[in-house]
């Protein structure tokens, strides 16, 4: 079971869309996949057809709270399914949980304990992290084998990526020696602009010596429809963004990190 966290401390850089696209593509290829919405906004859950995540009692936040309260848990009622993948709902209770975790001994490993209770083993578990490096994101990284960093083509994002890499390496050193950064995925890219071309060039110059840089995901209006409970691949070759995401997934599998 390979566990992957999709991370960036900034919002709006396609973490949710990337989690959605990676999970659904792997599921369509015959892999068993569990997606975890670890963002209090619940956008991933909504992209998978849950209209009102805050009204759902069977959420990842409830599972983590049950672990904190030392309850025996059964994950089966919590598992939802859409587009051939299983998922755990995320909702606003995660904000409360993020504030609680610093006061809990071993609070970095609550999600890891939840995953150890899974009744079904998966080929891949993919975690959509919240836009910060708080203890919820730390929980994700502490149980992950890999982290994929998504970033938008803006120059102030470069410093943010450098800071995030430092945070990930700190977590690796302190808590999770198996953790590796699989690569950086540029998203929402309009390659026709000079600023974007310069950003992509600088991204390779700064990071490619130590990290893999995936080919970019183009800016696409149709991709935004993935946030409305639709399969990101339903338009097939007519959607350049979906084609780019499929190529990303194929490259990810081929690399086999």
LINGI-V928942 format. One line per field, one symbol per residue. burial: + if it has 24 or more other C-alpha atoms within 12 Angstrom, else -. A space follows every 10 residues. Layout:
BEGIN
burial = ???
END
This chain:
BEGIN
burial = -+++++++++ ++++++++++ +++++++--- -+++++++++ ++++++++++ --++-+-+++ +++++-++-- --+-+--+++ +++-++++++ +++++-++-- +-----++++ +++++--+-- -+-+++++++ ++++++++++ ++++++++++ ++++--++-+ ++-++-+++- ++--++-+++ ++++++++++ -----+--++ --++--+--- ++++++++++ -++++++-++ +++-----++ +++++++++- -+-----
END
